[in-house]
């Protein structure tokens, strides 16, 4: 099975009338067969949500994979790497099933293809978007805007701010173009996020995963550090001391 609705944040979408399903592959170079995060930074690599929740519970002390969750992500990544055509066809079938299931539940189907990865889906498998023109697809990305032009109408992207100088500059570019960015803050669970960052309004993106609702507004989607990111010292997680 390629898609999953079990991610806690994806499940929050039902409270807003949407049913989200996500594709979870082995991020960055963790699969040891392909790098699925070309513009990763040291901070996002070390604080990746790949090891948060069930994905971070050790099964045994030795071995390449922590548990069945990691093994499943690796298996999907293998299929993506070595059997791309079959992978895409399987993915389409599962999207279709997700659409039908959502209709039965009275919810709007949405799909996140890069839950942990950063793949140029509009180039790798453009037929996905044309096959399902009424389905909203959405993702976070660290690719500079020049790599992600002429997106399908049903594919929305939010730029993910990181600690490097080039990434920070690109974040300004996205905001200047009226497109949203996401920022991870050191705000504790339950505490309020900063009101503004980089001169733009911050909205609480932990409430749900529906980033496309903030399309073309130039907003900062604030996220609280989770998992290993809570111990970040690289600058990937923004220190809120002194912020409004």
C-alpha positions as CSV (number, residue, x, y, z in Angstrom):
1,X,0.0,0.0,0.0
2,X,1.4,3.4,-1.0
3,X,-1.0,6.0,0.5
4,X,-1.8,6.3,4.2
5,X,-4.4,8.3,6.2
6,X,-2.9,7.3,9.6
7,X,-0.6,10.4,10.1
8,X,-2.0,12.4,13.0
9,X,-1.8,15.7,11.2
10,X,-3.5,14.4,8.1
11,X,-6.3,13.1,10.3
12,X,-6.9,16.7,11.6
13,X,-8.1,17.6,8.1
14,X,-11.4,15.8,8.7
15,X,-12.4,18.5,11.2
16,X,-12.4,20.9,8.3
17,X,-14.3,18.8,5.8
18,X,-11.4,17.2,4.0
19,X,-9.9,13.7,4.0
20,X,-6.2,13.7,3.3
21,X,-4.0,10.8,2.3
22,X,-0.2,11.0,2.1
23,X,2.6,9.1,0.4
24,X,5.5,8.4,2.8
25,X,8.8,7.4,1.3
26,X,12.3,7.2,2.9
27,X,13.4,10.9,3.0
28,X,16.8,12.3,1.9
29,X,19.4,9.6,1.6
30,X,18.0,7.3,4.3
31,X,17.0,4.6,1.8
32,X,20.7,4.4,0.6
33,X,19.4,3.9,-2.9
34,X,18.2,7.4,-3.9
35,X,18.2,11.0,-2.6
36,X,14.6,12.2,-2.5
37,X,15.4,15.6,-0.9
38,X,17.8,17.4,-3.3
39,X,17.7,20.8,-1.4
40,X,17.9,19.4,2.1
41,X,19.9,21.3,4.8
42,X,21.7,19.9,7.8
43,X,19.0,21.2,10.1
44,X,16.0,19.7,8.3
45,X,17.9,16.5,7.7
46,X,18.7,16.0,11.4
47,X,15.2,17.1,12.5
48,X,13.2,15.2,9.9
49,X,9.8,13.9,11.0
50,X,10.8,10.5,9.5
51,X,11.7,9.5,13.1
52,X,8.9,11.2,14.8
53,X,5.9,9.2,16.2
54,X,5.7,5.5,15.3
55,X,8.6,5.9,12.8
56,X,11.0,6.6,15.7
57,X,10.2,3.7,18.0
58,X,13.1,1.2,17.9
59,X,12.3,-2.4,17.2
60,X,15.8,-3.7,17.8
61,X,19.3,-2.2,18.4
62,X,21.0,-3.5,15.3
63,X,20.0,-3.3,11.7
64,X,19.3,-0.7,9.1
65,X,15.6,0.0,9.9
66,X,14.1,1.0,13.3
67,X,10.7,-0.8,12.8
68,X,8.0,-1.9,10.4
69,X,7.1,1.8,9.6
70,X,10.6,2.5,8.3
71,X,10.7,-0.8,6.4
72,X,7.4,0.0,4.7
73,X,8.8,3.5,3.6
74,X,11.9,1.8,2.2
75,X,9.8,-0.8,0.3
76,X,7.8,2.0,-1.3
77,X,11.0,3.9,-2.2
78,X,12.5,0.8,-3.8
79,X,9.4,0.5,-6.0
80,X,9.6,4.2,-6.9
81,X,13.3,3.8,-7.7
82,X,13.3,0.6,-9.7
83,X,9.8,0.2,-11.0
84,X,8.6,3.7,-11.7
85,X,5.9,2.9,-14.2
86,X,4.3,0.3,-11.9
87,X,4.6,2.6,-9.0
88,X,2.8,5.5,-10.7
89,X,0.0,3.2,-11.9
90,X,-0.4,1.7,-8.3
91,X,-0.5,5.3,-7.0
92,X,-3.2,6.3,-9.4
93,X,-5.3,3.3,-8.3
94,X,-4.9,4.2,-4.7
95,X,-5.8,7.8,-5.3
96,X,-9.0,6.7,-7.1
97,X,-9.8,4.5,-4.1
98,X,-9.2,7.5,-1.8
99,X,-11.6,9.6,-3.8
100,X,-14.4,7.1,-3.6
101,X,-13.8,6.5,0.1
102,X,-13.9,10.2,0.7
103,X,-17.2,10.6,-1.1
104,X,-18.7,7.9,1.0
105,X,-17.6,9.8,4.1
106,X,-19.0,13.0,2.8
107,X,-15.5,14.6,2.8
108,X,-13.4,16.3,0.1
109,X,-10.4,14.2,-1.0
110,X,-6.9,15.8,-0.9
111,X,-3.5,14.2,-1.4
112,X,0.0,15.0,-0.2
113,X,2.6,13.2,-2.4
114,X,5.6,14.5,-0.5
115,X,4.8,13.8,3.1
116,X,8.5,13.2,3.9
117,X,10.2,13.5,0.5
118,X,10.7,16.4,-2.0
119,X,10.1,15.0,-5.5
120,X,9.2,17.1,-8.6
121,X,5.9,15.2,-9.2
122,X,4.8,17.7,-11.9
123,X,7.8,16.5,-13.9
124,X,8.2,12.9,-12.7
125,X,4.5,11.9,-13.1
126,X,2.4,14.8,-14.6
127,X,-0.3,12.3,-15.6
128,X,-1.3,12.1,-11.9
129,X,-2.6,15.6,-12.0
130,X,-4.4,15.3,-15.3
131,X,-6.0,12.0,-14.3
132,X,-7.5,13.6,-11.2
133,X,-8.2,17.2,-12.1
134,X,-10.7,17.7,-9.3
135,X,-8.4,16.5,-6.6
136,X,-6.3,19.0,-4.7
137,X,-2.7,18.0,-4.3
138,X,-0.4,19.9,-2.0
139,X,3.2,19.7,-0.6
140,X,6.0,21.5,1.2
141,X,9.2,22.0,-0.8
142,X,12.7,23.3,-0.5
143,X,13.2,23.7,-4.2
144,X,13.8,27.3,-5.4
145,X,10.8,28.7,-7.3
146,X,12.6,28.6,-10.6
147,X,12.4,24.8,-10.5
148,X,8.7,24.7,-9.7
149,X,7.1,27.0,-12.3
150,X,4.0,26.2,-14.4
151,X,2.6,23.9,-11.7
152,X,-0.7,22.0,-12.5
153,X,-3.7,24.0,-11.3
154,X,-4.5,21.4,-8.7
155,X,-1.1,21.3,-7.2
156,X,-0.2,23.8,-4.4
157,X,3.2,24.2,-2.9
158,X,4.5,25.9,0.3
159,X,8.2,26.7,0.6
160,X,9.9,25.3,3.6
161,X,12.2,27.8,5.3
162,X,15.5,26.4,6.6
163,X,18.7,27.6,8.2
164,X,21.0,28.2,5.2
165,X,21.6,31.7,3.7
166,X,20.4,30.6,0.2
167,X,17.2,29.0,1.6
168,X,16.5,32.2,3.6
169,X,16.8,34.3,0.5
170,X,14.5,32.0,-1.4
171,X,12.0,32.3,1.4
172,X,11.9,36.0,0.9
173,X,11.4,35.5,-2.8
174,X,8.4,33.2,-2.2
175,X,6.9,35.7,0.2
176,X,7.5,38.6,-2.1
177,X,5.6,36.7,-4.8
178,X,2.7,36.3,-2.5
179,X,3.3,32.6,-1.9
180,X,3.3,31.0,1.5
181,X,6.3,29.7,3.4
182,X,6.5,27.4,6.4
183,X,8.7,28.1,9.4
184,X,9.5,25.9,12.4
185,X,9.5,27.8,15.7
186,X,10.7,26.7,19.1
187,X,7.2,27.4,20.5
188,X,6.1,24.8,23.0
189,X,3.0,22.6,22.4
190,X,-0.1,24.6,23.4
191,X,1.7,28.0,23.4
192,X,0.9,30.7,20.9
193,X,3.1,31.2,17.8
194,X,4.7,34.6,17.0
195,X,2.3,37.0,15.4
196,X,4.7,38.0,12.6
197,X,7.9,36.7,11.0
198,X,9.9,38.3,8.2
199,X,7.2,41.1,8.2
200,X,4.4,38.7,7.3
201,X,1.5,37.3,9.4
202,X,2.0,33.9,11.0
203,X,-0.9,31.4,11.0
204,X,-0.9,28.2,13.0
205,X,-0.2,25.4,10.6
206,X,-0.4,22.8,13.4
207,X,-4.2,23.1,13.4
208,X,-4.4,21.2,10.1
209,X,-2.4,20.1,7.1
210,X,-4.4,22.1,4.5
211,X,-1.7,24.4,3.3
212,X,-3.5,25.2,0.0
213,X,-6.1,27.1,2.0
214,X,-3.4,29.8,2.4
215,X,-2.7,29.9,-1.4
216,X,-1.3,33.2,-2.8
217,X,-1.6,35.1,0.5
218,X,2.1,35.5,1.3
219,X,1.5,34.0,4.8
220,X,4.0,32.3,7.2
221,X,2.7,28.9,8.1
222,X,4.0,28.4,11.6
223,X,4.9,25.0,12.9
224,X,6.1,23.9,16.4
225,X,9.3,21.9,16.6
226,X,8.7,18.1,16.9
227,X,10.8,15.0,17.4
228,X,14.5,15.6,17.1
229,X,13.9,19.1,15.9
230,X,13.2,20.1,19.5
231,X,17.0,19.9,20.1
232,X,18.0,21.8,17.0
233,X,20.9,24.2,17.3
234,X,21.5,24.8,13.5
235,X,19.0,27.6,13.1
236,X,16.5,25.5,11.3
237,X,14.2,26.0,14.2
238,X,13.6,29.7,14.8
239,X,14.3,31.0,18.3
240,X,11.2,33.0,19.3
241,X,12.9,35.1,22.0
242,X,12.4,38.7,21.0
243,X,9.7,38.0,18.4
244,X,6.2,39.4,18.8
